[in-house]
Amino acid sequence: MQQTEMKSPGRDAIEAYLSEDGHICLRQTSEMDHESIIMLLPHDIPQVVEWLQGLAGKVPAAGKERMEGAIKAEHCAACLNPPVSPPT
């Protein structure tokens, strides 16, 4: 099913892979075996990376230190209540 797959070191719950139909996919599996998949078209990647870099730059230094360990989505209010539209 998958042509290429990458796993984040130390975080087996996050994977990136290329699907057979050419989508770039991110998969996250929680401790309770709940799976979430985001499928992106290759031409959307630069914009999504820009959004993610912008958001990462807004995380305060203290927050970055706390996030070095594993984060559980159920404890992350931003993950539970994502914005309706992407940042501009």
N, CA, C and O atoms as a Maestro MAE file, in Angstrom:
{
 s_m_m2io_version
 :::
 2.0.0
}

f_m_ct {
 s_m_title
 :::
 protein
 m_atom[352] {
  # First column is atom index #
  i_m_mmod_type
  r_m_x_coord
  r_m_y_coord
  r_m_z_coord
  i_m_residue_number
  s_m_chain_name
  s_m_pdb_residue_name
  s_m_pdb_atom_name
  i_m_atomic_number
  :::
  1 25 0.815 -1.192 0.000 1 A "MET " " N  " 7
  2 3 0.000 0.000 0.000 1 A "MET " " CA " 6
  3 2 0.862 1.261 0.000 1 A "MET " " C  " 6
  4 15 0.556 2.216 -0.715 1 A "MET " " O  " 8
  5 25 1.929 1.276 0.788 2 A "GLN " " N  " 7
  6 3 2.768 2.458 0.898 2 A "GLN " " CA " 6
  7 2 4.047 2.251 0.114 2 A "GLN " " C  " 6
  8 15 4.640 1.173 0.142 2 A "GLN " " O  " 8
  9 25 4.471 3.298 -0.589 3 A "GLN " " N  " 7
  10 3 5.697 3.209 -1.360 3 A "GLN " " CA " 6
  11 2 6.898 3.613 -0.513 3 A "GLN " " C  " 6
  12 15 7.949 2.977 -0.585 3 A "GLN " " O  " 8
  13 25 6.754 4.650 0.277 4 A "THR " " N  " 7
  14 3 7.845 5.175 1.084 4 A "THR " " CA " 6
  15 2 7.279 5.476 2.462 4 A "THR " " C  " 6
  16 15 6.165 5.987 2.574 4 A "THR " " O  " 8
  17 25 8.030 5.167 3.511 5 A "GLU " " N  " 7
  18 3 7.545 5.422 4.862 5 A "GLU " " CA " 6
  19 2 8.689 5.903 5.741 5 A "GLU " " C  " 6
  20 15 9.801 5.380 5.671 5 A "GLU " " O  " 8
  21 25 8.409 6.903 6.570 6 A "MET " " N  " 7
  22 3 9.380 7.432 7.522 6 A "MET " " CA " 6
  23 2 8.709 7.548 8.872 6 A "MET " " C  " 6
  24 15 7.555 7.964 8.967 6 A "MET " " O  " 8
  25 25 9.435 7.178 9.922 7 A "LYS " " N  " 7
  26 3 8.917 7.308 11.281 7 A "LYS " " CA " 6
  27 2 9.784 8.291 12.037 7 A "LYS " " C  " 6
  28 15 11.005 8.315 11.882 7 A "LYS " " O  " 8
  29 25 9.139 9.097 12.853 8 A "SER " " N  " 7
  30 3 9.863 10.066 13.659 8 A "SER " " CA " 6
  31 2 10.634 9.324 14.746 8 A "SER " " C  " 6
  32 15 10.042 8.539 15.486 8 A "SER " " O  " 8
  33 25 11.966 9.560 14.860 9 A "PRO " " N  " 7
  34 3 12.756 8.862 15.870 9 A "PRO " " CA " 6
  35 2 12.242 9.164 17.273 9 A "PRO " " C  " 6
  36 15 12.037 10.323 17.634 9 A "PRO " " O  " 8
  37 25 12.039 8.122 18.052 10 A "GLY " " N  " 7
  38 3 11.565 8.299 19.414 10 A "GLY " " CA " 6
  39 2 10.072 8.539 19.507 10 A "GLY " " C  " 6
  40 15 9.519 8.596 20.605 10 A "GLY " " O  " 8
  41 25 9.423 8.679 18.382 11 A "ARG " " N  " 7
  42 3 7.971 8.900 18.375 11 A "ARG " " CA " 6
  43 2 7.348 7.991 17.322 11 A "ARG " " C  " 6
  44 15 6.969 8.444 16.242 11 A "ARG " " O  " 8
  45 25 7.248 6.741 17.640 12 A "ASP " " N  " 7
  46 3 6.719 5.772 16.675 12 A "ASP " " CA " 6
  47 2 5.281 6.065 16.279 12 A "ASP " " C  " 6
  48 15 4.786 5.506 15.301 12 A "ASP " " O  " 8
  49 25 4.599 6.938 17.028 13 A "ALA " " N  " 7
  50 3 3.203 7.214 16.736 13 A "ALA " " CA " 6
  51 2 3.026 8.158 15.551 13 A "ALA " " C  " 6
  52 15 1.902 8.326 15.078 13 A "ALA " " O  " 8
  53 25 4.098 8.782 15.055 14 A "ILE " " N  " 7
  54 3 4.002 9.713 13.934 14 A "ILE " " CA " 6
  55 2 4.774 9.143 12.748 14 A "ILE " " C  " 6
  56 15 5.964 8.845 12.852 14 A "ILE " " O  " 8
  57 25 4.081 8.998 11.624 15 A "GLU " " N  " 7
  58 3 4.711 8.455 10.424 15 A "GLU " " CA " 6
  59 2 4.383 9.323 9.220 15 A "GLU " " C  " 6
  60 15 3.305 9.913 9.150 15 A "GLU " " O  " 8
  61 25 5.298 9.402 8.285 16 A "ALA " " N  " 7
  62 3 5.061 10.070 7.002 16 A "ALA " " CA " 6
  63 2 5.321 9.054 5.902 16 A "ALA " " C  " 6
  64 15 6.289 8.295 5.960 16 A "ALA " " O  " 8
  65 25 4.449 9.046 4.898 17 A "TYR " " N  " 7
  66 3 4.649 8.110 3.801 17 A "TYR " " CA " 6
  67 2 4.023 8.638 2.519 17 A "TYR " " C  " 6
  68 15 3.175 9.529 2.547 17 A "TYR " " O  " 8
  69 25 4.445 8.085 1.416 18 A "LEU " " N  " 7
  70 3 3.912 8.414 0.110 18 A "LEU " " CA " 6
  71 2 2.936 7.311 -0.282 18 A "LEU " " C  " 6
  72 15 3.307 6.139 -0.341 18 A "LEU " " O  " 8
  73 25 1.698 7.688 -0.548 19 A "SER " " N  " 7
  74 3 0.696 6.687 -0.909 19 A "SER " " CA " 6
  75 2 0.862 6.290 -2.376 19 A "SER " " C  " 6
  76 15 1.549 6.961 -3.145 19 A "SER " " O  " 8
  77 25 0.231 5.211 -2.734 20 A "GLU " " N  " 7
  78 3 0.315 4.719 -4.108 20 A "GLU " " CA " 6
  79 2 -0.239 5.719 -5.108 20 A "GLU " " C  " 6
  80 15 0.207 5.762 -6.254 20 A "GLU " " O  " 8
  81 25 -1.217 6.529 -4.682 21 A "ASP " " N  " 7
  82 3 -1.812 7.498 -5.606 21 A "ASP " " CA " 6
  83 2 -1.103 8.853 -5.588 21 A "ASP " " C  " 6
  84 15 -1.594 9.812 -6.184 21 A "ASP " " O  " 8
  85 25 0.053 8.942 -4.907 22 A "GLY " " N  " 7
  86 3 0.869 10.146 -4.953 22 A "GLY " " CA " 6
  87 2 0.627 11.173 -3.865 22 A "GLY " " C  " 6
  88 15 1.210 12.257 -3.902 22 A "GLY " " O  " 8
  89 25 -0.216 10.857 -2.902 23 A "HIS " " N  " 7
  90 3 -0.425 11.769 -1.776 23 A "HIS " " CA " 6
  91 2 0.708 11.611 -0.758 23 A "HIS " " C  " 6
  92 15 1.234 10.516 -0.561 23 A "HIS " " O  " 8
  93 25 1.068 12.708 -0.127 24 A "ILE " " N  " 7
  94 3 2.001 12.650 0.994 24 A "ILE " " CA " 6
  95 2 1.131 12.582 2.232 24 A "ILE " " C  " 6
  96 15 0.284 13.446 2.459 24 A "ILE " " O  " 8
  97 25 1.345 11.548 3.031 25 A "CYS " " N  " 7
  98 3 0.461 11.288 4.170 25 A "CYS " " CA " 6
  99 2 1.209 11.364 5.490 25 A "CYS " " C  " 6
  100 15 2.368 10.961 5.588 25 A "CYS " " O  " 8
  101 25 0.535 11.882 6.497 26 A "LEU " " N  " 7
  102 3 1.014 11.868 7.872 26 A "LEU " " CA " 6
  103 2 0.017 11.035 8.661 26 A "LEU " " C  " 6
  104 15 -1.193 11.251 8.584 26 A "LEU " " O  " 8
  105 25 0.537 10.091 9.413 27 A "ARG " " N  " 7
  106 3 -0.333 9.228 10.215 27 A "ARG " " CA " 6
  107 2 0.126 9.306 11.669 27 A "ARG " " C  " 6
  108 15 1.320 9.231 11.958 27 A "ARG " " O  " 8
  109 25 -0.828 9.457 12.571 28 A "GLN " " N  " 7
  110 3 -0.525 9.440 13.997 28 A "GLN " " CA " 6
  111 2 -1.448 8.427 14.655 28 A "GLN " " C  " 6
  112 15 -2.660 8.435 14.441 28 A "GLN " " O  " 8
  113 25 -0.853 7.560 15.457 29 A "THR " " N  " 7
  114 3 -1.617 6.559 16.197 29 A "THR " " CA " 6
  115 2 -1.463 6.857 17.677 29 A "THR " " C  " 6
  116 15 -0.348 6.983 18.183 29 A "THR " " O  " 8
  117 25 -2.598 6.968 18.373 30 A "SER " " N  " 7
  118 3 -2.563 7.267 19.800 30 A "SER " " CA " 6
  119 2 -2.347 5.993 20.594 30 A "SER " " C  " 6
  120 15 -2.334 4.891 20.046 30 A "SER " " O  " 8
  121 25 -2.178 6.169 21.895 31 A "GLU " " N  " 7
  122 3 -1.982 5.016 22.773 31 A "GLU " " CA " 6
  123 2 -3.194 4.093 22.769 31 A "GLU " " C  " 6
  124 15 -3.068 2.905 23.066 31 A "GLU " " O  " 8
  125 25 -4.355 4.622 22.438 32 A "MET " " N  " 7
  126 3 -5.577 3.810 22.420 32 A "MET " " CA " 6
  127 2 -5.859 3.295 21.014 32 A "MET " " C  " 6
  128 15 -6.994 2.938 20.699 32 A "MET " " O  " 8
  129 25 -4.829 3.255 20.167 33 A "ASP " " N  " 7
  130 3 -4.910 2.751 18.800 33 A "ASP " " CA " 6
  131 2 -5.882 3.528 17.914 33 A "ASP " " C  " 6
  132 15 -6.410 2.986 16.943 33 A "ASP " " O  " 8
  133 25 -6.116 4.803 18.250 34 A "HIS " " N  " 7
  134 3 -6.897 5.674 17.363 34 A "HIS " " CA " 6
  135 2 -5.941 6.226 16.319 34 A "HIS " " C  " 6
  136 15 -4.869 6.727 16.659 34 A "HIS " " O  " 8
  137 25 -6.316 6.140 15.065 35 A "GLU " " N  " 7
  138 3 -5.440 6.563 13.978 35 A "GLU " " CA " 6
  139 2 -6.019 7.782 13.268 35 A "GLU " " C  " 6
  140 15 -7.205 7.812 12.938 35 A "GLU " " O  " 8
  141 25 -5.170 8.791 13.034 36 A "SER " " N  " 7
  142 3 -5.545 9.974 12.257 36 A "SER " " CA " 6
  143 2 -4.593 10.068 11.076 36 A "SER " " C  " 6
  144 15 -3.385 9.881 11.224 36 A "SER " " O  " 8
  145 25 -5.143 10.360 9.903 37 A "ILE " " N  " 7
  146 3 -4.322 10.479 8.702 37 A "ILE " " CA " 6
  147 2 -4.637 11.794 8.013 37 A "ILE " " C  " 6
  148 15 -5.800 12.157 7.839 37 A "ILE " " O  " 8
  149 25 -3.587 12.501 7.624 38 A "ILE " " N  " 7
  150 3 -3.704 13.719 6.825 38 A "ILE " " CA " 6
  151 2 -3.084 13.408 5.476 38 A "ILE " " C  " 6
  152 15 -1.937 12.969 5.402 38 A "ILE " " O  " 8
  153 25 -3.843 13.635 4.404 39 A "MET " " N  " 7
  154 3 -3.351 13.379 3.052 39 A "MET " " CA " 6
  155 2 -3.183 14.724 2.349 39 A "MET " " C  " 6
  156 15 -4.114 15.528 2.294 39 A "MET " " O  " 8
  157 25 -1.975 14.959 1.809 40 A "LEU " " N  " 7
  158 3 -1.673 16.218 1.138 40 A "LEU " " CA " 6
  159 2 -1.205 15.964 -0.287 40 A "LEU " " C  " 6
  160 15 -0.543 14.966 -0.570 40 A "LEU " " O  " 8
  161 25 -1.555 16.873 -1.169 41 A "LEU " " N  " 7
  162 3 -1.016 16.811 -2.523 41 A "LEU " " CA " 6
  163 2 0.384 17.405 -2.501 41 A "LEU " " C  " 6
  164 15 0.632 18.347 -1.748 41 A "LEU " " O  " 8
  165 25 1.293 16.888 -3.294 42 A "PRO " " N  " 7
  166 3 2.672 17.394 -3.278 42 A "PRO " " CA " 6
  167 2 2.788 18.908 -3.450 42 A "PRO " " C  " 6
  168 15 3.648 19.532 -2.828 42 A "PRO " " O  " 8
  169 25 1.937 19.507 -4.284 43 A "HIS " " N  " 7
  170 3 2.053 20.956 -4.502 43 A "HIS " " CA " 6
  171 2 1.586 21.771 -3.291 43 A "HIS " " C  " 6
  172 15 1.841 22.975 -3.241 43 A "HIS " " O  " 8
  173 25 0.911 21.155 -2.318 44 A "ASP " " N  " 7
  174 3 0.477 21.857 -1.105 44 A "ASP " " CA " 6
  175 2 1.548 21.867 -0.011 44 A "ASP " " C  " 6
  176 15 1.438 22.635 0.946 44 A "ASP " " O  " 8
  177 25 2.573 21.035 -0.136 45 A "ILE " " N  " 7
  178 3 3.577 20.880 0.919 45 A "ILE " " CA " 6
  179 2 4.292 22.183 1.268 45 A "ILE " " C  " 6
  180 15 4.412 22.483 2.456 45 A "ILE " " O  " 8
  181 25 4.779 22.985 0.300 46 A "PRO " " N  " 7
  182 3 5.476 24.217 0.679 46 A "PRO " " CA " 6
  183 2 4.626 25.146 1.550 46 A "PRO " " C  " 6
  184 15 5.135 25.731 2.506 46 A "PRO " " O  " 8
  185 25 3.338 25.285 1.227 47 A "GLN " " N  " 7
  186 3 2.467 26.163 2.016 47 A "GLN " " CA " 6
  187 2 2.256 25.600 3.419 47 A "GLN " " C  " 6
  188 15 2.297 26.346 4.398 47 A "GLN " " O  " 8
  189 25 2.032 24.301 3.522 48 A "VAL " " N  " 7
  190 3 1.820 23.680 4.838 48 A "VAL " " CA " 6
  191 2 3.085 23.792 5.685 48 A "VAL " " C  " 6
  192 15 3.004 24.074 6.880 48 A "VAL " " O  " 8
  193 25 4.251 23.574 5.083 49 A "VAL " " N  " 7
  194 3 5.522 23.710 5.810 49 A "VAL " " CA " 6
  195 2 5.682 25.146 6.316 49 A "VAL " " C  " 6
  196 15 6.121 25.368 7.445 49 A "VAL " " O  " 8
  197 25 5.324 26.111 5.477 50 A "GLU " " N  " 7
  198 3 5.410 27.518 5.889 50 A "GLU " " CA " 6
  199 2 4.507 27.785 7.097 50 A "GLU " " C  " 6
  200 15 4.920 28.458 8.041 50 A "GLU " " O  " 8
  201 25 3.281 27.262 7.072 51 A "TRP " " N  " 7
  202 3 2.371 27.423 8.211 51 A "TRP " " CA " 6
  203 2 2.955 26.803 9.472 51 A "TRP " " C  " 6
  204 15 2.938 27.415 10.540 51 A "TRP " " O  " 8
  205 25 3.475 25.574 9.341 52 A "LEU " " N  " 7
  206 3 4.027 24.884 10.505 52 A "LEU " " CA " 6
  207 2 5.243 25.607 11.076 52 A "LEU " " C  " 6
  208 15 5.389 25.717 12.294 52 A "LEU " " O  " 8
  209 25 6.119 26.100 10.195 53 A "GLN " " N  " 7
  210 3 7.282 26.846 10.669 53 A "GLN " " CA " 6
  211 2 6.860 28.126 11.372 53 A "GLN " " C  " 6
  212 15 7.457 28.506 12.380 53 A "GLN " " O  " 8
  213 25 5.840 28.792 10.852 54 A "GLY " " N  " 7
  214 3 5.328 29.998 11.496 54 A "GLY " " CA " 6
  215 2 4.772 29.709 12.866 54 A "GLY " " C  " 6
  216 15 5.014 30.461 13.810 54 A "GLY " " O  " 8
  217 25 4.027 28.626 12.988 55 A "LEU " " N  " 7
  218 3 3.471 28.242 14.291 55 A "LEU " " CA " 6
  219 2 4.575 27.832 15.254 55 A "LEU " " C  " 6
  220 15 4.540 28.197 16.429 55 A "LEU " " O  " 8
  221 25 5.560 27.073 14.765 56 A "ALA " " N  " 7
  222 3 6.661 26.634 15.629 56 A "ALA " " CA " 6
  223 2 7.441 27.832 16.152 56 A "ALA " " C  " 6
  224 15 7.923 27.807 17.284 56 A "ALA " " O  " 8
  225 25 7.571 28.884 15.342 57 A "GLY " " N  " 7
  226 3 8.283 30.082 15.764 57 A "GLY " " CA " 6
  227 2 7.547 30.866 16.829 57 A "GLY " " C  " 6
  228 15 8.146 31.704 17.504 57 A "GLY " " O  " 8
  229 25 6.256 30.610 16.991 58 A "LYS " " N  " 7
  230 3 5.456 31.320 17.991 58 A "LYS " " CA " 6
  231 2 5.417 30.609 19.336 58 A "LYS " " C  " 6
  232 15 4.905 31.160 20.310 58 A "LYS " " O  " 8
  233 25 5.949 29.394 19.404 59 A "VAL " " N  " 7
  234 3 5.954 28.655 20.672 59 A "VAL " " CA " 6
  235 2 7.016 29.269 21.576 59 A "VAL " " C  " 6
  236 15 8.183 29.344 21.189 59 A "VAL " " O  " 8
  237 25 6.631 29.713 22.784 60 A "PRO " " N  " 7
  238 3 7.624 30.288 23.696 60 A "PRO " " CA " 6
  239 2 8.700 29.269 24.050 60 A "PRO " " C  " 6
  240 15 8.451 28.064 24.037 60 A "PRO " " O  " 8
  241 25 9.900 29.760 24.368 61 A "ALA " " N  " 7
  242 3 11.024 28.874 24.692 61 A "ALA " " CA " 6
  243 2 10.658 27.887 25.789 61 A "ALA " " C  " 6
  244 15 11.008 26.711 25.689 61 A "ALA " " O  " 8
  245 25 9.966 28.329 26.831 62 A "ALA " " N  " 7
  246 3 9.578 27.423 27.931 62 A "ALA " " CA " 6
  247 2 8.673 26.318 27.408 62 A "ALA " " C  " 6
  248 15 8.776 25.171 27.844 62 A "ALA " " O  " 8
  249 25 7.795 26.653 26.482 63 A "GLY " " N  " 7
  250 3 6.901 25.652 25.913 63 A "GLY " " CA " 6
  251 2 7.657 24.628 25.101 63 A "GLY " " C  " 6
  252 15 7.316 23.445 25.119 63 A "GLY " " O  " 8
  253 25 8.689 25.070 24.381 64 A "LYS " " N  " 7
  254 3 9.489 24.141 23.577 64 A "LYS " " CA " 6
  255 2 10.198 23.132 24.464 64 A "LYS " " C  " 6
  256 15 10.299 21.956 24.114 64 A "LYS " " O  " 8
  257 25 10.693 23.589 25.616 65 A "GLU " " N  " 7
  258 3 11.380 22.680 26.535 65 A "GLU " " CA " 6
  259 2 10.422 21.627 27.074 65 A "GLU " " C  " 6
  260 15 10.786 20.457 27.182 65 A "GLU " " O  " 8
  261 25 9.205 22.029 27.411 66 A "ARG " " N  " 7
  262 3 8.216 21.070 27.924 66 A "ARG " " CA " 6
  263 2 7.822 20.061 26.854 66 A "ARG " " C  " 6
  264 15 7.464 18.925 27.168 66 A "ARG " " O  " 8
  265 25 7.888 20.473 25.593 67 A "MET " " N  " 7
  266 3 7.453 19.603 24.502 67 A "MET " " CA " 6
  267 2 8.520 18.631 24.047 67 A "MET " " C  " 6
  268 15 8.256 17.825 23.155 67 A "MET " " O  " 8
  269 25 9.708 18.668 24.614 68 A "GLU " " N  " 7
  270 3 10.766 17.753 24.199 68 A "GLU " " CA " 6
  271 2 10.355 16.307 24.414 68 A "GLU " " C  " 6
  272 15 10.762 15.435 23.646 68 A "GLU " " O  " 8
  273 25 9.562 16.032 25.434 69 A "GLY " " N  " 7
  274 3 9.057 14.682 25.665 69 A "GLY " " CA " 6
  275 2 7.828 14.447 24.809 69 A "GLY " " C  " 6
  276 15 7.443 15.306 24.016 69 A "GLY " " O  " 8
  277 25 7.219 13.300 24.965 70 A "ALA " " N  " 7
  278 3 6.010 12.974 24.202 70 A "ALA " " CA " 6
  279 2 4.847 13.832 24.683 70 A "ALA " " C  " 6
  280 15 4.682 14.056 25.882 70 A "ALA " " O  " 8
  281 25 4.041 14.310 23.732 71 A "ILE " " N  " 7
  282 3 2.850 15.096 24.037 71 A "ILE " " CA " 6
  283 2 1.642 14.221 23.751 71 A "ILE " " C  " 6
  284 15 1.576 13.544 22.725 71 A "ILE " " O  " 8
  285 25 0.708 14.246 24.654 72 A "LYS " " N  " 7
  286 3 -0.523 13.496 24.451 72 A "LYS " " CA " 6
  287 2 -1.583 14.457 23.934 72 A "LYS " " C  " 6
  288 15 -1.841 15.486 24.558 72 A "LYS " " O  " 8
  289 25 -2.192 14.138 22.813 73 A "ALA " " N  " 7
  290 3 -3.150 15.034 22.172 73 A "ALA " " CA " 6
  291 2 -4.303 15.400 23.107 73 A "ALA " " C  " 6
  292 15 -4.839 16.504 23.014 73 A "ALA " " O  " 8
  293 25 -4.689 14.502 23.999 74 A "GLU " " N  " 7
  294 3 -5.815 14.806 24.877 74 A "GLU " " CA " 6
  295 2 -5.485 15.899 25.875 74 A "GLU " " C  " 6
  296 15 -6.394 16.462 26.485 74 A "GLU " " O  " 8
  297 25 -4.213 16.214 26.058 75 A "HIS " " N  " 7
  298 3 -3.808 17.278 26.967 75 A "HIS " " CA " 6
  299 2 -3.515 18.577 26.229 75 A "HIS " " C  " 6
  300 15 -3.137 19.563 26.861 75 A "HIS " " O  " 8
  301 25 -3.673 18.603 24.951 76 A "CYS " " N  " 7
  302 3 -3.328 19.768 24.147 76 A "CYS " " CA " 6
  303 2 -4.610 20.425 23.654 76 A "CYS " " C  " 6
  304 15 -5.229 19.944 22.704 76 A "CYS " " O  " 8
  305 25 -5.014 21.523 24.293 77 A "ALA " " N  " 7
  306 3 -6.262 22.190 23.925 77 A "ALA " " CA " 6
  307 2 -6.244 22.622 22.466 77 A "ALA " " C  " 6
  308 15 -7.275 22.570 21.795 77 A "ALA " " O  " 8
  309 25 -5.086 23.047 21.965 78 A "ALA " " N  " 7
  310 3 -5.006 23.476 20.574 78 A "ALA " " CA " 6
  311 2 -5.274 22.311 19.632 78 A "ALA " " C  " 6
  312 15 -5.842 22.504 18.557 78 A "ALA " " O  " 8
  313 25 -4.873 21.104 20.020 79 A "CYS " " N  " 7
  314 3 -5.116 19.934 19.167 79 A "CYS " " CA " 6
  315 2 -6.592 19.545 19.189 79 A "CYS " " C  " 6
  316 15 -7.140 19.093 18.184 79 A "CYS " " O  " 8
  317 25 -7.229 19.725 20.346 80 A "LEU " " N  " 7
  318 3 -8.633 19.363 20.475 80 A "LEU " " CA " 6
  319 2 -9.546 20.399 19.839 80 A "LEU " " C  " 6
  320 15 -10.654 20.072 19.414 80 A "LEU " " O  " 8
  321 25 -9.088 21.650 19.771 81 A "ASN " " N  " 7
  322 3 -9.891 22.731 19.219 81 A "ASN " " CA " 6
  323 2 -9.103 23.466 18.138 81 A "ASN " " C  " 6
  324 15 -8.740 24.627 18.328 81 A "ASN " " O  " 8
  325 25 -8.829 22.807 16.997 82 A "PRO " " N  " 7
  326 3 -8.023 23.453 15.954 82 A "PRO " " CA " 6
  327 2 -8.764 24.630 15.356 82 A "PRO " " C  " 6
  328 15 -9.994 24.656 15.385 82 A "PRO " " O  " 8
  329 25 -8.042 25.617 14.806 83 A "PRO " " N  " 7
  330 3 -8.692 26.748 14.170 83 A "PRO " " CA " 6
  331 2 -9.511 26.288 12.970 83 A "PRO " " C  " 6
  332 15 -9.194 25.287 12.327 83 A "PRO " " O  " 8
  333 25 -10.558 27.030 12.685 84 A "VAL " " N  " 7
  334 3 -11.439 26.676 11.575 84 A "VAL " " CA " 6
  335 2 -10.728 26.866 10.241 84 A "VAL " " C  " 6
  336 15 -10.906 26.063 9.326 84 A "VAL " " O  " 8
  337 25 -9.928 27.915 10.121 85 A "SER " " N  " 7
  338 3 -9.216 28.146 8.873 85 A "SER " " CA " 6
  339 2 -7.724 28.219 9.143 85 A "SER " " C  " 6
  340 15 -7.312 28.553 10.254 85 A "SER " " O  " 8
  341 25 -6.897 27.905 8.131 86 A "PRO " " N  " 7
  342 3 -5.442 27.937 8.323 86 A "PRO " " CA " 6
  343 2 -4.967 29.370 8.522 86 A "PRO " " C  " 6
  344 15 -5.610 30.313 8.062 86 A "PRO " " O  " 8
  345 25 -3.817 29.531 9.223 87 A "PRO " " N  " 7
  346 3 -3.282 30.877 9.418 87 A "PRO " " CA " 6
  347 2 -2.869 31.499 8.084 87 A "PRO " " C  " 6
  348 15 -2.488 30.799 7.146 87 A "PRO " " O  " 8
  349 25 -2.951 32.811 8.022 88 A "THR " " N  " 7
  350 3 -2.580 33.497 6.774 88 A "THR " " CA " 6
  351 2 -1.279 34.223 6.940 88 A "THR " " C  " 6
  352 15 -0.802 34.859 6.000 88 A "THR " " O  " 8
  :::
 }
 m_bond[351] {
  # First column is bond index #
  i_m_from
  i_m_to
  i_m_order
  :::
  1 1 2 1
  2 2 3 1
  3 3 4 2
  4 3 5 1
  5 5 6 1
  6 6 7 1
  7 7 8 2
  8 7 9 1
  9 9 10 1
  10 10 11 1
  11 11 12 2
  12 11 13 1
  13 13 14 1
  14 14 15 1
  15 15 16 2
  16 15 17 1
  17 17 18 1
  18 18 19 1
  19 19 20 2
  20 19 21 1
  21 21 22 1
  22 22 23 1
  23 23 24 2
  24 23 25 1
  25 25 26 1
  26 26 27 1
  27 27 28 2
  28 27 29 1
  29 29 30 1
  30 30 31 1
  31 31 32 2
  32 31 33 1
  33 33 34 1
  34 34 35 1
  35 35 36 2
  36 35 37 1
  37 37 38 1
  38 38 39 1
  39 39 40 2
  40 39 41 1
  41 41 42 1
  42 42 43 1
  43 43 44 2
  44 43 45 1
  45 45 46 1
  46 46 47 1
  47 47 48 2
  48 47 49 1
  49 49 50 1
  50 50 51 1
  51 51 52 2
  52 51 53 1
  53 53 54 1
  54 54 55 1
  55 55 56 2
  56 55 57 1
  57 57 58 1
  58 58 59 1
  59 59 60 2
  60 59 61 1
  61 61 62 1
  62 62 63 1
  63 63 64 2
  64 63 65 1
  65 65 66 1
  66 66 67 1
  67 67 68 2
  68 67 69 1
  69 69 70 1
  70 70 71 1
  71 71 72 2
  72 71 73 1
  73 73 74 1
  74 74 75 1
  75 75 76 2
  76 75 77 1
  77 77 78 1
  78 78 79 1
  79 79 80 2
  80 79 81 1
  81 81 82 1
  82 82 83 1
  83 83 84 2
  84 83 85 1
  85 85 86 1
  86 86 87 1
  87 87 88 2
  88 87 89 1
  89 89 90 1
  90 90 91 1
  91 91 92 2
  92 91 93 1
  93 93 94 1
  94 94 95 1
  95 95 96 2
  96 95 97 1
  97 97 98 1
  98 98 99 1
  99 99 100 2
  100 99 101 1
  101 101 102 1
  102 102 103 1
  103 103 104 2
  104 103 105 1
  105 105 106 1
  106 106 107 1
  107 107 108 2
  108 107 109 1
  109 109 110 1
  110 110 111 1
  111 111 112 2
  112 111 113 1
  113 113 114 1
  114 114 115 1
  115 115 116 2
  116 115 117 1
  117 117 118 1
  118 118 119 1
  119 119 120 2
  120 119 121 1
  121 121 122 1
  122 122 123 1
  123 123 124 2
  124 123 125 1
  125 125 126 1
  126 126 127 1
  127 127 128 2
  128 127 129 1
  129 129 130 1
  130 130 131 1
  131 131 132 2
  132 131 133 1
  133 133 134 1
  134 134 135 1
  135 135 136 2
  136 135 137 1
  137 137 138 1
  138 138 139 1
  139 139 140 2
  140 139 141 1
  141 141 142 1
  142 142 143 1
  143 143 144 2
  144 143 145 1
  145 145 146 1
  146 146 147 1
  147 147 148 2
  148 147 149 1
  149 149 150 1
  150 150 151 1
  151 151 152 2
  152 151 153 1
  153 153 154 1
  154 154 155 1
  155 155 156 2
  156 155 157 1
  157 157 158 1
  158 158 159 1
  159 159 160 2
  160 159 161 1
  161 161 162 1
  162 162 163 1
  163 163 164 2
  164 163 165 1
  165 165 166 1
  166 166 167 1
  167 167 168 2
  168 167 169 1
  169 169 170 1
  170 170 171 1
  171 171 172 2
  172 171 173 1
  173 173 174 1
  174 174 175 1
  175 175 176 2
  176 175 177 1
  177 177 178 1
  178 178 179 1
  179 179 180 2
  180 179 181 1
  181 181 182 1
  182 182 183 1
  183 183 184 2
  184 183 185 1
  185 185 186 1
  186 186 187 1
  187 187 188 2
  188 187 189 1
  189 189 190 1
  190 190 191 1
  191 191 192 2
  192 191 193 1
  193 193 194 1
  194 194 195 1
  195 195 196 2
  196 195 197 1
  197 197 198 1
  198 198 199 1
  199 199 200 2
  200 199 201 1
  201 201 202 1
  202 202 203 1
  203 203 204 2
  204 203 205 1
  205 205 206 1
  206 206 207 1
  207 207 208 2
  208 207 209 1
  209 209 210 1
  210 210 211 1
  211 211 212 2
  212 211 213 1
  213 213 214 1
  214 214 215 1
  215 215 216 2
  216 215 217 1
  217 217 218 1
  218 218 219 1
  219 219 220 2
  220 219 221 1
  221 221 222 1
  222 222 223 1
  223 223 224 2
  224 223 225 1
  225 225 226 1
  226 226 227 1
  227 227 228 2
  228 227 229 1
  229 229 230 1
  230 230 231 1
  231 231 232 2
  232 231 233 1
  233 233 234 1
  234 234 235 1
  235 235 236 2
  236 235 237 1
  237 237 238 1
  238 238 239 1
  239 239 240 2
  240 239 241 1
  241 241 242 1
  242 242 243 1
  243 243 244 2
  244 243 245 1
  245 245 246 1
  246 246 247 1
  247 247 248 2
  248 247 249 1
  249 249 250 1
  250 250 251 1
  251 251 252 2
  252 251 253 1
  253 253 254 1
  254 254 255 1
  255 255 256 2
  256 255 257 1
  257 257 258 1
  258 258 259 1
  259 259 260 2
  260 259 261 1
  261 261 262 1
  262 262 263 1
  263 263 264 2
  264 263 265 1
  265 265 266 1
  266 266 267 1
  267 267 268 2
  268 267 269 1
  269 269 270 1
  270 270 271 1
  271 271 272 2
  272 271 273 1
  273 273 274 1
  274 274 275 1
  275 275 276 2
  276 275 277 1
  277 277 278 1
  278 278 279 1
  279 279 280 2
  280 279 281 1
  281 281 282 1
  282 282 283 1
  283 283 284 2
  284 283 285 1
  285 285 286 1
  286 286 287 1
  287 287 288 2
  288 287 289 1
  289 289 290 1
  290 290 291 1
  291 291 292 2
  292 291 293 1
  293 293 294 1
  294 294 295 1
  295 295 296 2
  296 295 297 1
  297 297 298 1
  298 298 299 1
  299 299 300 2
  300 299 301 1
  301 301 302 1
  302 302 303 1
  303 303 304 2
  304 303 305 1
  305 305 306 1
  306 306 307 1
  307 307 308 2
  308 307 309 1
  309 309 310 1
  310 310 311 1
  311 311 312 2
  312 311 313 1
  313 313 314 1
  314 314 315 1
  315 315 316 2
  316 315 317 1
  317 317 318 1
  318 318 319 1
  319 319 320 2
  320 319 321 1
  321 321 322 1
  322 322 323 1
  323 323 324 2
  324 323 325 1
  325 325 326 1
  326 326 327 1
  327 327 328 2
  328 327 329 1
  329 329 330 1
  330 330 331 1
  331 331 332 2
  332 331 333 1
  333 333 334 1
  334 334 335 1
  335 335 336 2
  336 335 337 1
  337 337 338 1
  338 338 339 1
  339 339 340 2
  340 339 341 1
  341 341 342 1
  342 342 343 1
  343 343 344 2
  344 343 345 1
  345 345 346 1
  346 346 347 1
  347 347 348 2
  348 347 349 1
  349 349 350 1
  350 350 351 1
  351 351 352 2
  :::
 }
}
